[in-house]
Amino acid sequence: MSFRSGDVFHVVDTLHNGTVGAWQVYRIGLSSGRNNQEVQKGIIPNKARAEELATAQFNATKKEMSGNDGKNYFFRRRRSTHRRTKSLGKVT
């Protein structure tokens, strides 16, 4: 279930299916009247699990953006340049 800051939930189970970090909740639909209704049921992560997921997503995106090809090319280029410098003669 996706959610935003400010959403209100009724937590039913903090150990959903015996899984640490998963909460079973009902989203509370806030209306202008006094009757708040349970609108949607779902599973959300607790704070610690949400931070783990956010960190993993950030690292995956960062790794994808940096790419390994440029790094490998840099070192490959450096080695091949080193070999070529030995074979060059004096320039006068």
PyMOL Python script that loads the backbone (N, CA, C, O; Angstrom):
from pymol import cmd

cmd.read_pdbstr("""\
ATOM      1  N   MET A   1       0.856  -1.168   0.000  1.00  0.00           N
ATOM      2  CA  MET A   1       0.000   0.000   0.000  1.00  0.00           C
ATOM      3  C   MET A   1       0.901   1.229   0.000  1.00  0.00           C
ATOM      4  O   MET A   1       1.839   1.309   0.793  1.00  0.00           O
ATOM      5  N   SER A   2       0.633   2.156  -0.853  1.00  0.00           N
ATOM      6  CA  SER A   2       1.397   3.407  -0.851  1.00  0.00           C
ATOM      7  C   SER A   2       0.727   4.397   0.089  1.00  0.00           C
ATOM      8  O   SER A   2      -0.482   4.350   0.319  1.00  0.00           O
ATOM      9  N   PHE A   3       1.538   5.286   0.619  1.00  0.00           N
ATOM     10  CA  PHE A   3       0.991   6.292   1.531  1.00  0.00           C
ATOM     11  C   PHE A   3       1.859   7.532   1.496  1.00  0.00           C
ATOM     12  O   PHE A   3       2.986   7.516   1.003  1.00  0.00           O
ATOM     13  N   ARG A   4       1.300   8.612   2.035  1.00  0.00           N
ATOM     14  CA  ARG A   4       1.998   9.897   2.074  1.00  0.00           C
ATOM     15  C   ARG A   4       2.050  10.393   3.503  1.00  0.00           C
ATOM     16  O   ARG A   4       1.350   9.889   4.382  1.00  0.00           O
ATOM     17  N   SER A   5       2.870  11.364   3.715  1.00  0.00           N
ATOM     18  CA  SER A   5       2.939  12.006   5.025  1.00  0.00           C
ATOM     19  C   SER A   5       1.588  12.626   5.345  1.00  0.00           C
ATOM     20  O   SER A   5       0.996  13.302   4.505  1.00  0.00           O
ATOM     21  N   GLY A   6       1.109  12.400   6.539  1.00  0.00           N
ATOM     22  CA  GLY A   6      -0.171  12.958   6.948  1.00  0.00           C
ATOM     23  C   GLY A   6      -1.328  11.973   6.883  1.00  0.00           C
ATOM     24  O   GLY A   6      -2.398  12.245   7.427  1.00  0.00           O
ATOM     25  N   ASP A   7      -1.129  10.818   6.216  1.00  0.00           N
ATOM     26  CA  ASP A   7      -2.170   9.799   6.181  1.00  0.00           C
ATOM     27  C   ASP A   7      -2.362   9.238   7.589  1.00  0.00           C
ATOM     28  O   ASP A   7      -1.409   9.139   8.362  1.00  0.00           O
ATOM     29  N   VAL A   8      -3.586   8.877   7.907  1.00  0.00           N
ATOM     30  CA  VAL A   8      -3.912   8.342   9.235  1.00  0.00           C
ATOM     31  C   VAL A   8      -4.294   6.876   9.074  1.00  0.00           C
ATOM     32  O   VAL A   8      -5.085   6.521   8.200  1.00  0.00           O
ATOM     33  N   PHE A   9      -3.718   6.021   9.936  1.00  0.00           N
ATOM     34  CA  PHE A   9      -3.955   4.587   9.868  1.00  0.00           C
ATOM     35  C   PHE A   9      -4.434   4.051  11.206  1.00  0.00           C
ATOM     36  O   PHE A   9      -4.120   4.594  12.265  1.00  0.00           O
ATOM     37  N   HIS A  10      -5.203   2.973  11.132  1.00  0.00           N
ATOM     38  CA  HIS A  10      -5.551   2.192  12.307  1.00  0.00           C
ATOM     39  C   HIS A  10      -4.729   0.915  12.190  1.00  0.00           C
ATOM     40  O   HIS A  10      -4.970   0.105  11.296  1.00  0.00           O
ATOM     41  N   VAL A  11      -3.752   0.726  13.093  1.00  0.00           N
ATOM     42  CA  VAL A  11      -2.872  -0.439  13.042  1.00  0.00           C
ATOM     43  C   VAL A  11      -3.591  -1.614  13.684  1.00  0.00           C
ATOM     44  O   VAL A  11      -4.014  -1.541  14.837  1.00  0.00           O
ATOM     45  N   VAL A  12      -3.727  -2.695  12.931  1.00  0.00           N
ATOM     46  CA  VAL A  12      -4.413  -3.894  13.390  1.00  0.00           C
ATOM     47  C   VAL A  12      -3.412  -4.926  13.902  1.00  0.00           C
ATOM     48  O   VAL A  12      -3.668  -5.591  14.906  1.00  0.00           O
ATOM     49  N   ASP A  13      -2.273  -5.066  13.220  1.00  0.00           N
ATOM     50  CA  ASP A  13      -1.289  -6.094  13.566  1.00  0.00           C
ATOM     51  C   ASP A  13       0.110  -5.561  13.284  1.00  0.00           C
ATOM     52  O   ASP A  13       0.407  -5.165  12.156  1.00  0.00           O
ATOM     53  N   THR A  14       0.980  -5.547  14.311  1.00  0.00           N
ATOM     54  CA  THR A  14       2.347  -5.057  14.128  1.00  0.00           C
ATOM     55  C   THR A  14       3.331  -6.180  13.800  1.00  0.00           C
ATOM     56  O   THR A  14       4.523  -5.927  13.626  1.00  0.00           O
ATOM     57  N   LEU A  15       2.847  -7.396  13.717  1.00  0.00           N
ATOM     58  CA  LEU A  15       3.674  -8.545  13.364  1.00  0.00           C
ATOM     59  C   LEU A  15       2.912  -9.376  12.329  1.00  0.00           C
ATOM     60  O   LEU A  15       2.623 -10.553  12.547  1.00  0.00           O
ATOM     61  N   HIS A  16       2.595  -8.742  11.206  1.00  0.00           N
ATOM     62  CA  HIS A  16       1.766  -9.360  10.174  1.00  0.00           C
ATOM     63  C   HIS A  16       2.408 -10.649   9.658  1.00  0.00           C
ATOM     64  O   HIS A  16       3.551 -10.639   9.201  1.00  0.00           O
ATOM     65  N   ASN A  17       1.669 -11.753   9.733  1.00  0.00           N
ATOM     66  CA  ASN A  17       2.141 -13.088   9.317  1.00  0.00           C
ATOM     67  C   ASN A  17       3.480 -13.456   9.956  1.00  0.00           C
ATOM     68  O   ASN A  17       4.272 -14.192   9.367  1.00  0.00           O
ATOM     69  N   GLY A  18       3.727 -12.946  11.155  1.00  0.00           N
ATOM     70  CA  GLY A  18       4.971 -13.248  11.861  1.00  0.00           C
ATOM     71  C   GLY A  18       6.185 -12.540  11.292  1.00  0.00           C
ATOM     72  O   GLY A  18       7.316 -12.887  11.634  1.00  0.00           O
ATOM     73  N   THR A  19       5.977 -11.569  10.443  1.00  0.00           N
ATOM     74  CA  THR A  19       7.068 -10.840   9.809  1.00  0.00           C
ATOM     75  C   THR A  19       7.363  -9.565  10.577  1.00  0.00           C
ATOM     76  O   THR A  19       6.497  -8.706  10.739  1.00  0.00           O
ATOM     77  N   VAL A  20       8.601  -9.455  11.048  1.00  0.00           N
ATOM     78  CA  VAL A  20       9.018  -8.236  11.730  1.00  0.00           C
ATOM     79  C   VAL A  20       9.174  -7.136  10.691  1.00  0.00           C
ATOM     80  O   VAL A  20       9.796  -7.347   9.650  1.00  0.00           O
ATOM     81  N   GLY A  21       8.622  -5.980  10.963  1.00  0.00           N
ATOM     82  CA  GLY A  21       8.751  -4.846  10.050  1.00  0.00           C
ATOM     83  C   GLY A  21       7.566  -4.631   9.140  1.00  0.00           C
ATOM     84  O   GLY A  21       7.568  -3.690   8.346  1.00  0.00           O
ATOM     85  N   ALA A  22       6.540  -5.482   9.230  1.00  0.00           N
ATOM     86  CA  ALA A  22       5.354  -5.318   8.384  1.00  0.00           C
ATOM     87  C   ALA A  22       4.132  -5.131   9.272  1.00  0.00           C
ATOM     88  O   ALA A  22       3.874  -5.944  10.159  1.00  0.00           O
ATOM     89  N   TRP A  23       3.390  -4.075   9.037  1.00  0.00           N
ATOM     90  CA  TRP A  23       2.192  -3.772   9.822  1.00  0.00           C
ATOM     91  C   TRP A  23       0.964  -3.897   8.934  1.00  0.00           C
ATOM     92  O   TRP A  23       0.961  -3.419   7.799  1.00  0.00           O
ATOM     93  N   GLN A  24      -0.083  -4.542   9.451  1.00  0.00           N
ATOM     94  CA  GLN A  24      -1.363  -4.571   8.758  1.00  0.00           C
ATOM     95  C   GLN A  24      -2.170  -3.387   9.268  1.00  0.00           C
ATOM     96  O   GLN A  24      -2.339  -3.210  10.474  1.00  0.00           O
ATOM     97  N   VAL A  25      -2.665  -2.583   8.340  1.00  0.00           N
ATOM     98  CA  VAL A  25      -3.335  -1.333   8.722  1.00  0.00           C
ATOM     99  C   VAL A  25      -4.595  -1.108   7.894  1.00  0.00           C
ATOM    100  O   VAL A  25      -4.793  -1.716   6.842  1.00  0.00           O
ATOM    101  N   TYR A  26      -5.432  -0.222   8.400  1.00  0.00           N
ATOM    102  CA  TYR A  26      -6.562   0.342   7.671  1.00  0.00           C
ATOM    103  C   TYR A  26      -6.305   1.835   7.555  1.00  0.00           C
ATOM    104  O   TYR A  26      -6.014   2.503   8.547  1.00  0.00           O
ATOM    105  N   ARG A  27      -6.416   2.357   6.327  1.00  0.00           N
ATOM    106  CA  ARG A  27      -6.312   3.810   6.145  1.00  0.00           C
ATOM    107  C   ARG A  27      -7.646   4.414   6.585  1.00  0.00           C
ATOM    108  O   ARG A  27      -8.712   3.944   6.188  1.00  0.00           O
ATOM    109  N   ILE A  28      -7.574   5.444   7.396  1.00  0.00           N
ATOM    110  CA  ILE A  28      -8.764   6.112   7.897  1.00  0.00           C
ATOM    111  C   ILE A  28      -9.087   7.270   6.962  1.00  0.00           C
ATOM    112  O   ILE A  28      -8.258   8.147   6.719  1.00  0.00           O
ATOM    113  N   GLY A  29     -10.302   7.251   6.447  1.00  0.00           N
ATOM    114  CA  GLY A  29     -10.761   8.329   5.577  1.00  0.00           C
ATOM    115  C   GLY A  29     -11.280   9.471   6.422  1.00  0.00           C
ATOM    116  O   GLY A  29     -12.333   9.363   7.051  1.00  0.00           O
ATOM    117  N   LEU A  30     -10.538  10.565   6.436  1.00  0.00           N
ATOM    118  CA  LEU A  30     -10.969  11.723   7.221  1.00  0.00           C
ATOM    119  C   LEU A  30     -11.981  12.524   6.423  1.00  0.00           C
ATOM    120  O   LEU A  30     -11.712  12.970   5.307  1.00  0.00           O
ATOM    121  N   SER A  31     -13.139  12.692   7.017  1.00  0.00           N
ATOM    122  CA  SER A  31     -14.186  13.477   6.358  1.00  0.00           C
ATOM    123  C   SER A  31     -14.532  14.669   7.242  1.00  0.00           C
ATOM    124  O   SER A  31     -14.037  14.790   8.362  1.00  0.00           O
ATOM    125  N   SER A  32     -15.373  15.529   6.733  1.00  0.00           N
ATOM    126  CA  SER A  32     -15.743  16.716   7.502  1.00  0.00           C
ATOM    127  C   SER A  32     -16.604  16.356   8.714  1.00  0.00           C
ATOM    128  O   SER A  32     -16.644  17.113   9.684  1.00  0.00           O
ATOM    129  N   GLY A  33     -17.291  15.217   8.674  1.00  0.00           N
ATOM    130  CA  GLY A  33     -18.112  14.779   9.802  1.00  0.00           C
ATOM    131  C   GLY A  33     -17.285  14.066  10.857  1.00  0.00           C
ATOM    132  O   GLY A  33     -16.069  13.939  10.713  1.00  0.00           O
ATOM    133  N   ARG A  34     -17.926  13.604  11.904  1.00  0.00           N
ATOM    134  CA  ARG A  34     -17.224  12.917  12.979  1.00  0.00           C
ATOM    135  C   ARG A  34     -16.985  11.439  12.680  1.00  0.00           C
ATOM    136  O   ARG A  34     -16.154  10.821  13.346  1.00  0.00           O
ATOM    137  N   ASN A  35     -17.669  10.858  11.720  1.00  0.00           N
ATOM    138  CA  ASN A  35     -17.529   9.436  11.414  1.00  0.00           C
ATOM    139  C   ASN A  35     -16.333   9.206  10.503  1.00  0.00           C
ATOM    140  O   ASN A  35     -16.390   9.475   9.303  1.00  0.00           O
ATOM    141  N   ASN A  36     -15.259   8.710  11.084  1.00  0.00           N
ATOM    142  CA  ASN A  36     -14.092   8.347  10.287  1.00  0.00           C
ATOM    143  C   ASN A  36     -14.261   6.894   9.865  1.00  0.00           C
ATOM    144  O   ASN A  36     -14.518   6.027  10.699  1.00  0.00           O
ATOM    145  N   GLN A  37     -14.119   6.636   8.596  1.00  0.00           N
ATOM    146  CA  GLN A  37     -14.315   5.287   8.086  1.00  0.00           C
ATOM    147  C   GLN A  37     -12.996   4.660   7.674  1.00  0.00           C
ATOM    148  O   GLN A  37     -12.099   5.336   7.170  1.00  0.00           O
ATOM    149  N   GLU A  38     -12.892   3.344   7.898  1.00  0.00           N
ATOM    150  CA  GLU A  38     -11.724   2.596   7.440  1.00  0.00           C
ATOM    151  C   GLU A  38     -11.907   2.360   5.949  1.00  0.00           C
ATOM    152  O   GLU A  38     -12.758   1.576   5.529  1.00  0.00           O
ATOM    153  N   VAL A  39     -11.098   3.049   5.160  1.00  0.00           N
ATOM    154  CA  VAL A  39     -11.295   3.083   3.717  1.00  0.00           C
ATOM    155  C   VAL A  39     -10.563   1.953   3.005  1.00  0.00           C
ATOM    156  O   VAL A  39     -11.135   1.294   2.136  1.00  0.00           O
ATOM    157  N   GLN A  40      -9.300   1.725   3.367  1.00  0.00           N
ATOM    158  CA  GLN A  40      -8.468   0.797   2.609  1.00  0.00           C
ATOM    159  C   GLN A  40      -7.636  -0.031   3.570  1.00  0.00           C
ATOM    160  O   GLN A  40      -7.115   0.496   4.553  1.00  0.00           O
ATOM    161  N   LYS A  41      -7.504  -1.333   3.295  1.00  0.00           N
ATOM    162  CA  LYS A  41      -6.721  -2.242   4.126  1.00  0.00           C
ATOM    163  C   LYS A  41      -5.440  -2.594   3.379  1.00  0.00           C
ATOM    164  O   LYS A  41      -5.462  -2.779   2.163  1.00  0.00           O
ATOM    165  N   GLY A  42      -4.317  -2.689   4.106  1.00  0.00           N
ATOM    166  CA  GLY A  42      -3.071  -3.039   3.444  1.00  0.00           C
ATOM    167  C   GLY A  42      -1.947  -3.281   4.426  1.00  0.00           C
ATOM    168  O   GLY A  42      -2.145  -3.276   5.641  1.00  0.00           O
ATOM    169  N   ILE A  43      -0.771  -3.492   3.882  1.00  0.00           N
ATOM    170  CA  ILE A  43       0.443  -3.752   4.658  1.00  0.00           C
ATOM    171  C   ILE A  43       1.420  -2.612   4.386  1.00  0.00           C
ATOM    172  O   ILE A  43       1.658  -2.252   3.233  1.00  0.00           O
ATOM    173  N   ILE A  44       1.981  -2.049   5.448  1.00  0.00           N
ATOM    174  CA  ILE A  44       3.005  -1.010   5.313  1.00  0.00           C
ATOM    175  C   ILE A  44       4.216  -1.402   6.159  1.00  0.00           C
ATOM    176  O   ILE A  44       4.074  -2.154   7.123  1.00  0.00           O
ATOM    177  N   PRO A  45       5.398  -0.904   5.814  1.00  0.00           N
ATOM    178  CA  PRO A  45       6.583  -1.202   6.613  1.00  0.00           C
ATOM    179  C   PRO A  45       6.626  -0.320   7.853  1.00  0.00           C
ATOM    180  O   PRO A  45       6.080   0.783   7.858  1.00  0.00           O
ATOM    181  N   ASN A  46       7.283  -0.817   8.913  1.00  0.00           N
ATOM    182  CA  ASN A  46       7.509   0.051  10.059  1.00  0.00           C
ATOM    183  C   ASN A  46       8.656   1.003   9.719  1.00  0.00           C
ATOM    184  O   ASN A  46       9.228   0.918   8.633  1.00  0.00           O
ATOM    185  N   LYS A  47       8.990   1.894  10.628  1.00  0.00           N
ATOM    186  CA  LYS A  47       9.986   2.928  10.333  1.00  0.00           C
ATOM    187  C   LYS A  47      11.341   2.335   9.966  1.00  0.00           C
ATOM    188  O   LYS A  47      11.956   2.760   8.988  1.00  0.00           O
ATOM    189  N   ALA A  48      11.814   1.358  10.739  1.00  0.00           N
ATOM    190  CA  ALA A  48      13.125   0.762  10.473  1.00  0.00           C
ATOM    191  C   ALA A  48      13.160   0.084   9.105  1.00  0.00           C
ATOM    192  O   ALA A  48      14.118   0.245   8.349  1.00  0.00           O
ATOM    193  N   ARG A  49      12.118  -0.669   8.794  1.00  0.00           N
ATOM    194  CA  ARG A  49      12.057  -1.370   7.501  1.00  0.00           C
ATOM    195  C   ARG A  49      11.925  -0.375   6.349  1.00  0.00           C
ATOM    196  O   ARG A  49      12.519  -0.573   5.290  1.00  0.00           O
ATOM    197  N   ALA A  50      11.158   0.681   6.547  1.00  0.00           N
ATOM    198  CA  ALA A  50      11.005   1.710   5.515  1.00  0.00           C
ATOM    199  C   ALA A  50      12.346   2.375   5.219  1.00  0.00           C
ATOM    200  O   ALA A  50      12.656   2.664   4.064  1.00  0.00           O
ATOM    201  N   GLU A  51      13.138   2.619   6.258  1.00  0.00           N
ATOM    202  CA  GLU A  51      14.464   3.213   6.058  1.00  0.00           C
ATOM    203  C   GLU A  51      15.386   2.256   5.320  1.00  0.00           C
ATOM    204  O   GLU A  51      16.165   2.686   4.469  1.00  0.00           O
ATOM    205  N   GLU A  52      15.313   0.959   5.631  1.00  0.00           N
ATOM    206  CA  GLU A  52      16.108  -0.041   4.911  1.00  0.00           C
ATOM    207  C   GLU A  52      15.746  -0.051   3.428  1.00  0.00           C
ATOM    208  O   GLU A  52      16.622  -0.060   2.564  1.00  0.00           O
ATOM    209  N   LEU A  53      14.450  -0.049   3.149  1.00  0.00           N
ATOM    210  CA  LEU A  53      13.994  -0.063   1.759  1.00  0.00           C
ATOM    211  C   LEU A  53      14.431   1.196   1.013  1.00  0.00           C
ATOM    212  O   LEU A  53      14.841   1.123  -0.145  1.00  0.00           O
ATOM    213  N   ALA A  54      14.344   2.344   1.673  1.00  0.00           N
ATOM    214  CA  ALA A  54      14.746   3.605   1.045  1.00  0.00           C
ATOM    215  C   ALA A  54      16.242   3.617   0.760  1.00  0.00           C
ATOM    216  O   ALA A  54      16.670   4.078  -0.298  1.00  0.00           O
ATOM    217  N   THR A  55      17.038   3.112   1.697  1.00  0.00           N
ATOM    218  CA  THR A  55      18.485   3.062   1.510  1.00  0.00           C
ATOM    219  C   THR A  55      18.847   2.123   0.364  1.00  0.00           C
ATOM    220  O   THR A  55      19.691   2.455  -0.468  1.00  0.00           O
ATOM    221  N   ALA A  56      18.216   0.959   0.319  1.00  0.00           N
ATOM    222  CA  ALA A  56      18.477   0.006  -0.763  1.00  0.00           C
ATOM    223  C   ALA A  56      18.108   0.595  -2.120  1.00  0.00           C
ATOM    224  O   ALA A  56      18.837   0.425  -3.097  1.00  0.00           O
ATOM    225  N   GLN A  57      16.980   1.284  -2.175  1.00  0.00           N
ATOM    226  CA  GLN A  57      16.552   1.900  -3.427  1.00  0.00           C
ATOM    227  C   GLN A  57      17.526   3.008  -3.837  1.00  0.00           C
ATOM    228  O   GLN A  57      17.865   3.130  -5.015  1.00  0.00           O
ATOM    229  N   PHE A  58      17.976   3.810  -2.877  1.00  0.00           N
ATOM    230  CA  PHE A  58      18.924   4.885  -3.166  1.00  0.00           C
ATOM    231  C   PHE A  58      20.235   4.317  -3.697  1.00  0.00           C
ATOM    232  O   PHE A  58      20.771   4.818  -4.686  1.00  0.00           O
ATOM    233  N   ASN A  59      20.762   3.268  -3.045  1.00  0.00           N
ATOM    234  CA  ASN A  59      22.021   2.662  -3.470  1.00  0.00           C
ATOM    235  C   ASN A  59      21.905   2.032  -4.851  1.00  0.00           C
ATOM    236  O   ASN A  59      22.836   2.122  -5.651  1.00  0.00           O
ATOM    237  N   ALA A  60      20.775   1.394  -5.140  1.00  0.00           N
ATOM    238  CA  ALA A  60      20.571   0.794  -6.459  1.00  0.00           C
ATOM    239  C   ALA A  60      20.533   1.874  -7.539  1.00  0.00           C
ATOM    240  O   ALA A  60      21.104   1.701  -8.616  1.00  0.00           O
ATOM    241  N   THR A  61      19.866   2.976  -7.252  1.00  0.00           N
ATOM    242  CA  THR A  61      19.790   4.078  -8.207  1.00  0.00           C
ATOM    243  C   THR A  61      21.167   4.707  -8.405  1.00  0.00           C
ATOM    244  O   THR A  61      21.554   5.025  -9.529  1.00  0.00           O
ATOM    245  N   LYS A  62      21.894   4.880  -7.320  1.00  0.00           N
ATOM    246  CA  LYS A  62      23.232   5.468  -7.391  1.00  0.00           C
ATOM    247  C   LYS A  62      24.162   4.581  -8.215  1.00  0.00           C
ATOM    248  O   LYS A  62      24.933   5.079  -9.036  1.00  0.00           O
ATOM    249  N   LYS A  63      24.090   3.260  -7.997  1.00  0.00           N
ATOM    250  CA  LYS A  63      24.931   2.324  -8.737  1.00  0.00           C
ATOM    251  C   LYS A  63      24.577   2.336 -10.217  1.00  0.00           C
ATOM    252  O   LYS A  63      25.455   2.293 -11.078  1.00  0.00           O
ATOM    253  N   GLU A  64      23.275   2.396 -10.503  1.00  0.00           N
ATOM    254  CA  GLU A  64      22.822   2.426 -11.886  1.00  0.00           C
ATOM    255  C   GLU A  64      23.281   3.698 -12.585  1.00  0.00           C
ATOM    256  O   GLU A  64      23.659   3.664 -13.756  1.00  0.00           O
ATOM    257  N   MET A  65      23.249   4.815 -11.873  1.00  0.00           N
ATOM    258  CA  MET A  65      23.644   6.103 -12.462  1.00  0.00           C
ATOM    259  C   MET A  65      25.144   6.162 -12.723  1.00  0.00           C
ATOM    260  O   MET A  65      25.569   6.690 -13.751  1.00  0.00           O
ATOM    261  N   SER A  66      25.955   5.626 -11.808  1.00  0.00           N
ATOM    262  CA  SER A  66      27.407   5.702 -11.968  1.00  0.00           C
ATOM    263  C   SER A  66      27.878   4.767 -13.062  1.00  0.00           C
ATOM    264  O   SER A  66      28.758   5.127 -13.843  1.00  0.00           O
ATOM    265  N   GLY A  67      27.316   3.585 -13.135  1.00  0.00           N
ATOM    266  CA  GLY A  67      27.696   2.611 -14.160  1.00  0.00           C
ATOM    267  C   GLY A  67      29.099   2.088 -13.929  1.00  0.00           C
ATOM    268  O   GLY A  67      29.973   2.827 -13.474  1.00  0.00           O
ATOM    269  N   ASN A  68      29.316   0.849 -14.231  1.00  0.00           N
ATOM    270  CA  ASN A  68      30.628   0.242 -14.044  1.00  0.00           C
ATOM    271  C   ASN A  68      31.498   0.365 -15.278  1.00  0.00           C
ATOM    272  O   ASN A  68      32.718   0.230 -15.177  1.00  0.00           O
ATOM    273  N   ASP A  69      30.917   0.615 -16.435  1.00  0.00           N
ATOM    274  CA  ASP A  69      31.684   0.652 -17.676  1.00  0.00           C
ATOM    275  C   ASP A  69      32.740   1.754 -17.666  1.00  0.00           C
ATOM    276  O   ASP A  69      33.868   1.517 -18.100  1.00  0.00           O
ATOM    277  N   GLY A  70      32.414   2.919 -17.196  1.00  0.00           N
ATOM    278  CA  GLY A  70      33.372   4.014 -17.164  1.00  0.00           C
ATOM    279  C   GLY A  70      34.534   3.729 -16.245  1.00  0.00           C
ATOM    280  O   GLY A  70      35.677   4.061 -16.561  1.00  0.00           O
ATOM    281  N   LYS A  71      34.256   3.119 -15.118  1.00  0.00           N
ATOM    282  CA  LYS A  71      35.311   2.788 -14.160  1.00  0.00           C
ATOM    283  C   LYS A  71      36.249   1.737 -14.744  1.00  0.00           C
ATOM    284  O   LYS A  71      37.468   1.885 -14.659  1.00  0.00           O
ATOM    285  N   ASN A  72      35.702   0.687 -15.330  1.00  0.00           N
ATOM    286  CA  ASN A  72      36.533  -0.355 -15.916  1.00  0.00           C
ATOM    287  C   ASN A  72      37.335   0.188 -17.097  1.00  0.00           C
ATOM    288  O   ASN A  72      38.494  -0.185 -17.281  1.00  0.00           O
ATOM    289  N   TYR A  73      36.742   1.048 -17.882  1.00  0.00           N
ATOM    290  CA  TYR A  73      37.437   1.630 -19.013  1.00  0.00           C
ATOM    291  C   TYR A  73      38.606   2.473 -18.530  1.00  0.00           C
ATOM    292  O   TYR A  73      39.665   2.455 -19.157  1.00  0.00           O
ATOM    293  N   PHE A  74      38.456   3.195 -17.463  1.00  0.00           N
ATOM    294  CA  PHE A  74      39.518   4.032 -16.928  1.00  0.00           C
ATOM    295  C   PHE A  74      40.740   3.204 -16.584  1.00  0.00           C
ATOM    296  O   PHE A  74      41.855   3.560 -16.966  1.00  0.00           O
ATOM    297  N   PHE A  75      40.551   2.108 -15.870  1.00  0.00           N
ATOM    298  CA  PHE A  75      41.694   1.289 -15.473  1.00  0.00           C
ATOM    299  C   PHE A  75      42.288   0.547 -16.661  1.00  0.00           C
ATOM    300  O   PHE A  75      43.504   0.367 -16.723  1.00  0.00           O
ATOM    301  N   ARG A  76      41.478   0.121 -17.583  1.00  0.00           N
ATOM    302  CA  ARG A  76      41.969  -0.562 -18.769  1.00  0.00           C
ATOM    303  C   ARG A  76      42.809   0.411 -19.602  1.00  0.00           C
ATOM    304  O   ARG A  76      43.865   0.042 -20.116  1.00  0.00           O
ATOM    305  N   ARG A  77      42.350   1.618 -19.729  1.00  0.00           N
ATOM    306  CA  ARG A  77      43.065   2.644 -20.482  1.00  0.00           C
ATOM    307  C   ARG A  77      44.399   2.964 -19.825  1.00  0.00           C
ATOM    308  O   ARG A  77      45.407   3.141 -20.509  1.00  0.00           O
ATOM    309  N   ARG A  78      44.405   3.037 -18.512  1.00  0.00           N
ATOM    310  CA  ARG A  78      45.614   3.374 -17.768  1.00  0.00           C
ATOM    311  C   ARG A  78      46.689   2.320 -17.980  1.00  0.00           C
ATOM    312  O   ARG A  78      47.853   2.664 -18.185  1.00  0.00           O
ATOM    313  N   ARG A  79      46.328   1.058 -17.935  1.00  0.00           N
ATOM    314  CA  ARG A  79      47.300  -0.014 -18.140  1.00  0.00           C
ATOM    315  C   ARG A  79      47.844   0.008 -19.556  1.00  0.00           C
ATOM    316  O   ARG A  79      49.050  -0.132 -19.756  1.00  0.00           O
ATOM    317  N   SER A  80      46.978   0.182 -20.539  1.00  0.00           N
ATOM    318  CA  SER A  80      47.444   0.166 -21.922  1.00  0.00           C
ATOM    319  C   SER A  80      48.339   1.374 -22.203  1.00  0.00           C
ATOM    320  O   SER A  80      49.277   1.257 -22.993  1.00  0.00           O
ATOM    321  N   THR A  81      48.086   2.511 -21.593  1.00  0.00           N
ATOM    322  CA  THR A  81      48.935   3.689 -21.756  1.00  0.00           C
ATOM    323  C   THR A  81      50.312   3.424 -21.174  1.00  0.00           C
ATOM    324  O   THR A  81      51.323   3.845 -21.736  1.00  0.00           O
ATOM    325  N   HIS A  82      50.348   2.734 -20.059  1.00  0.00           N
ATOM    326  CA  HIS A  82      51.616   2.425 -19.404  1.00  0.00           C
ATOM    327  C   HIS A  82      52.486   1.565 -20.322  1.00  0.00           C
ATOM    328  O   HIS A  82      53.690   1.803 -20.414  1.00  0.00           O
ATOM    329  N   ARG A  83      51.926   0.600 -20.982  1.00  0.00           N
ATOM    330  CA  ARG A  83      52.681  -0.269 -21.879  1.00  0.00           C
ATOM    331  C   ARG A  83      53.203   0.511 -23.083  1.00  0.00           C
ATOM    332  O   ARG A  83      54.324   0.280 -23.538  1.00  0.00           O
ATOM    333  N   ARG A  84      52.407   1.417 -23.588  1.00  0.00           N
ATOM    334  CA  ARG A  84      52.822   2.168 -24.771  1.00  0.00           C
ATOM    335  C   ARG A  84      53.968   3.114 -24.456  1.00  0.00           C
ATOM    336  O   ARG A  84      54.794   3.377 -25.331  1.00  0.00           O
ATOM    337  N   THR A  85      54.046   3.630 -23.253  1.00  0.00           N
ATOM    338  CA  THR A  85      55.109   4.582 -22.945  1.00  0.00           C
ATOM    339  C   THR A  85      56.481   3.924 -22.973  1.00  0.00           C
ATOM    340  O   THR A  85      57.473   4.610 -23.222  1.00  0.00           O
ATOM    341  N   LYS A  86      56.575   2.645 -22.731  1.00  0.00           N
ATOM    342  CA  LYS A  86      57.864   1.949 -22.772  1.00  0.00           C
ATOM    343  C   LYS A  86      58.397   1.860 -24.190  1.00  0.00           C
ATOM    344  O   LYS A  86      59.610   1.878 -24.397  1.00  0.00           O
ATOM    345  N   SER A  87      57.514   1.766 -25.163  1.00  0.00           N
ATOM    346  CA  SER A  87      57.955   1.569 -26.533  1.00  0.00           C
ATOM    347  C   SER A  87      58.226   2.888 -27.272  1.00  0.00           C
ATOM    348  O   SER A  87      58.703   2.863 -28.407  1.00  0.00           O
ATOM    349  N   LEU A  88      57.935   4.022 -26.658  1.00  0.00           N
ATOM    350  CA  LEU A  88      58.151   5.291 -27.328  1.00  0.00           C
ATOM    351  C   LEU A  88      59.631   5.677 -27.287  1.00  0.00           C
ATOM    352  O   LEU A  88      60.308   5.474 -26.279  1.00  0.00           O
ATOM    353  N   GLY A  89      60.110   6.223 -28.368  1.00  0.00           N
ATOM    354  CA  GLY A  89      61.492   6.671 -28.427  1.00  0.00           C
ATOM    355  C   GLY A  89      61.620   8.103 -27.935  1.00  0.00           C
ATOM    356  O   GLY A  89      60.618   8.752 -27.633  1.00  0.00           O
ATOM    357  N   LYS A  90      62.835   8.591 -27.853  1.00  0.00           N
ATOM    358  CA  LYS A  90      63.063   9.967 -27.428  1.00  0.00           C
ATOM    359  C   LYS A  90      62.612  10.918 -28.521  1.00  0.00           C
ATOM    360  O   LYS A  90      62.810  10.682 -29.713  1.00  0.00           O
ATOM    361  N   VAL A  91      61.995  12.004 -28.067  1.00  0.00           N
ATOM    362  CA  VAL A  91      61.560  13.033 -28.995  1.00  0.00           C
ATOM    363  C   VAL A  91      62.548  14.183 -28.864  1.00  0.00           C
ATOM    364  O   VAL A  91      62.759  14.701 -27.767  1.00  0.00           O
ATOM    365  N   THR A  92      63.159  14.589 -29.989  1.00  0.00           N
ATOM    366  CA  THR A  92      64.119  15.700 -29.924  1.00  0.00           C
ATOM    367  C   THR A  92      63.649  16.894 -30.655  1.00  0.00           C
ATOM    368  O   THR A  92      64.345  17.909 -30.693  1.00  0.00           O
TER     369      THR A  92
END
""", "prot")
cmd.dss("prot")
cmd.show_as("cartoon", "prot")
cmd.util.cbc("prot")
cmd.orient("prot")
